[in-house]
Amino acid sequence: MRDQDQQFFDSFMLVIGILIGVAVGLFFLARSIAMDTQNEYVMSDPRVLAAIDERIRPVGRVVLSGDESLAASPQPAAPAPTGPATPLTGEQVFNQACFACHAPPGIGGAPVLGDADQWGSRIAKGIEVLEQNALNGFQGDTGFMPAKGGRPDLSDQEVIDAVHYMVEQVQAN
C-alpha cells in the first residue's frame, strides 16, 4: 500500500510542478508582449510625458550673481492667500470637540450636556471660571479637562462659545 501512495504522490507533485512552470511561463510571456505593445503607446502619449516631466521638474535653481538670464526667468505664482476661516459656533465646537467627553454617559468625570445635577455646582462658581477651565484645562476630584478640550486649533472665542452653548443647554432644561 505504501508504494502506491508514494507513486501517487510522486505523480501528483510532477503534475503540480508542470502546472506551476506553465503558469510562470505564461506570466513572463504576457509581460513581454505587454512591454512590446502597450508600453509604446503609453510612452508616446503626450499627457503621460507631461506628467512625468512635472514629477521630475526641479523645485528650485541656483542663481549666481551676474547671471541675469536665469534671474529674469518667471517665477511660479504663489497661491492666493485664503481669508481667515469662519469661526465655529458653540454648537459646532461642541459637536466636533466637546461631544467626545460631554455626551452621555460622560467620560472622565465630564458633566453630561443638559444634566443640571452635574452642571449645577460648576455653574454656581461662575461662567468666567468655566471659561478659564475650558481654555486652560482643569484637574478636579472627578476628572481631568484638557486645555481647549484637547483641540489647540480652536480659538479662545470658539471655546468660550462652546462653554456658553453647554450652559444654555442646562438652563433650557
C-alpha positions as CSV (number, residue, x, y, z in Angstrom):
1,M,0.0,0.0,0.0
2,R,2.9,2.4,0.7
3,D,4.4,2.0,-2.8
4,Q,1.1,3.0,-4.3
5,D,0.8,6.1,-2.1
6,Q,4.4,7.1,-2.9
7,Q,3.8,6.6,-6.6
8,F,0.6,8.7,-6.5
9,F,2.4,11.4,-4.5
10,D,5.3,11.5,-7.0
11,S,2.9,11.7,-9.9
12,F,0.9,14.4,-8.2
13,M,4.0,16.5,-7.4
14,L,5.2,16.1,-11.0
15,V,1.8,17.4,-12.4
16,I,1.8,20.3,-9.9
17,G,5.4,21.2,-10.9
18,I,4.5,21.2,-14.5
19,L,1.4,23.4,-13.9
20,I,3.5,25.9,-11.9
21,G,6.1,26.0,-14.6
22,V,3.4,26.7,-17.3
23,A,1.9,29.4,-15.2
24,V,5.2,31.2,-14.7
25,G,6.0,30.8,-18.4
26,L,2.6,32.4,-19.3
27,F,3.2,35.2,-16.9
28,F,6.5,36.2,-18.5
29,L,5.1,35.7,-22.0
30,A,2.2,38.1,-21.3
31,R,4.5,40.6,-19.6
32,S,6.9,40.5,-22.6
33,I,4.0,41.1,-25.1
34,A,2.6,43.9,-23.0
35,M,6.0,45.7,-22.8
36,D,6.4,45.5,-26.6
37,T,2.9,46.8,-27.4
38,Q,1.3,48.7,-24.6
39,N,4.5,50.5,-23.4
40,E,5.0,52.0,-26.9
41,Y,1.5,53.6,-26.8
42,V,1.7,54.7,-23.2
43,M,5.2,56.3,-23.5
44,S,4.1,58.2,-26.7
45,D,1.1,59.7,-25.0
46,P,1.7,63.5,-24.5
47,R,-0.3,63.5,-21.3
48,V,1.9,60.8,-19.8
49,L,5.1,62.5,-20.9
50,A,3.8,65.9,-19.4
51,A,3.0,64.2,-16.1
52,I,6.5,62.6,-16.0
53,D,8.1,66.0,-16.7
54,E,6.1,67.6,-14.0
55,R,7.1,65.0,-11.4
56,I,10.8,65.2,-12.2
57,R,10.9,69.0,-12.6
58,P,13.4,70.6,-10.1
59,V,11.8,72.6,-7.3
60,G,14.3,75.4,-7.5
61,R,17.5,76.5,-9.1
62,V,20.7,78.2,-8.0
63,V,21.4,81.7,-9.5
64,L,24.8,83.1,-9.2
65,S,25.4,86.8,-9.1
66,G,26.0,88.2,-12.6
67,D,23.8,85.5,-14.3
68,E,20.8,87.8,-15.2
69,S,19.4,85.4,-17.8
70,L,18.3,82.9,-15.2
71,A,17.4,85.5,-12.6
72,A,14.9,87.1,-15.0
73,S,13.0,83.9,-15.7
74,P,9.4,84.0,-14.4
75,Q,8.8,82.5,-11.0
76,P,5.7,80.5,-10.5
77,A,2.9,82.5,-8.9
78,A,2.3,81.9,-5.2
79,P,-1.1,80.6,-4.3
80,A,-3.6,83.3,-3.5
81,P,-3.9,83.7,0.3
82,T,-7.2,82.5,1.7
83,G,-9.2,84.6,4.0
84,P,-9.5,83.8,7.7
85,A,-11.5,80.7,8.4
86,T,-15.1,81.3,9.6
87,P,-15.2,80.9,13.3
88,L,-17.2,77.9,14.5
89,T,-20.4,78.4,16.6
90,G,-20.6,77.0,20.1
91,E,-22.8,74.1,18.9
92,Q,-20.3,73.3,16.1
93,V,-17.4,73.2,18.5
94,F,-19.4,71.0,20.9
95,N,-20.3,68.6,18.1
96,Q,-16.6,68.5,16.9
97,A,-14.6,68.5,20.1
98,C,-16.6,68.5,23.3
99,F,-19.1,65.8,22.3
100,A,-16.4,63.1,22.9
101,C,-16.4,63.6,26.6
102,H,-19.6,65.5,27.4
103,A,-22.1,63.2,25.6
104,P,-23.9,60.6,27.7
105,P,-22.6,58.9,29.8
106,G,-19.8,61.4,30.2
107,I,-16.1,60.3,30.1
108,G,-13.5,61.0,32.8
109,G,-15.9,62.9,35.1
110,A,-17.1,65.3,32.4
111,P,-20.6,66.6,33.1
112,V,-23.1,65.4,30.5
113,L,-24.7,68.0,28.2
114,G,-28.1,69.1,29.6
115,D,-27.7,67.3,33.0
116,A,-28.5,70.0,35.6
117,D,-27.4,67.9,38.6
118,Q,-23.8,67.5,37.2
119,W,-23.6,71.1,36.0
120,G,-25.2,72.9,39.0
121,S,-22.1,73.1,41.2
122,R,-19.9,74.1,38.2
123,I,-22.3,76.9,37.1
124,A,-22.5,78.2,40.6
125,K,-18.8,79.0,40.5
126,G,-19.5,81.4,37.6
127,I,-19.2,81.4,33.9
128,E,-15.8,83.0,34.0
129,V,-14.4,80.0,36.0
130,L,-16.0,77.6,33.5
131,E,-14.4,79.6,30.6
132,Q,-11.0,79.6,32.2
133,N,-11.1,75.9,33.0
134,A,-12.1,75.1,29.4
135,L,-9.3,77.4,28.0
136,N,-6.5,76.4,30.3
137,G,-7.5,72.9,31.4
138,F,-8.6,71.7,34.8
139,Q,-7.8,68.8,37.2
140,G,-10.6,68.2,39.6
141,D,-11.7,65.5,42.0
142,T,-13.9,63.8,39.4
143,G,-11.7,64.0,36.4
144,F,-9.5,66.0,34.0
145,M,-10.4,68.6,31.4
146,P,-7.6,69.2,28.9
147,A,-6.9,72.7,27.7
148,K,-9.4,73.6,24.9
149,G,-10.8,70.1,25.1
150,G,-7.6,68.8,23.6
151,R,-8.1,70.9,20.4
152,P,-5.4,73.6,20.4
153,D,-6.5,74.6,16.9
154,L,-9.7,76.2,18.3
155,S,-9.6,79.9,19.1
156,D,-10.3,81.1,22.6
157,Q,-13.6,82.6,21.5
158,E,-14.7,79.4,19.9
159,V,-14.1,77.5,23.2
160,I,-15.9,80.2,25.2
161,D,-18.9,79.9,22.8
162,A,-18.9,76.2,23.3
163,V,-19.0,76.7,27.1
164,H,-21.9,79.1,26.7
165,Y,-23.7,76.6,24.5
166,M,-23.4,73.8,27.1
167,V,-24.5,76.1,29.9
168,E,-27.5,77.2,27.8
169,Q,-28.5,73.6,27.3
170,V,-28.6,73.0,31.1
171,Q,-30.6,76.2,31.7
172,A,-33.0,75.3,28.9
173,N,-34.0,72.0,30.7
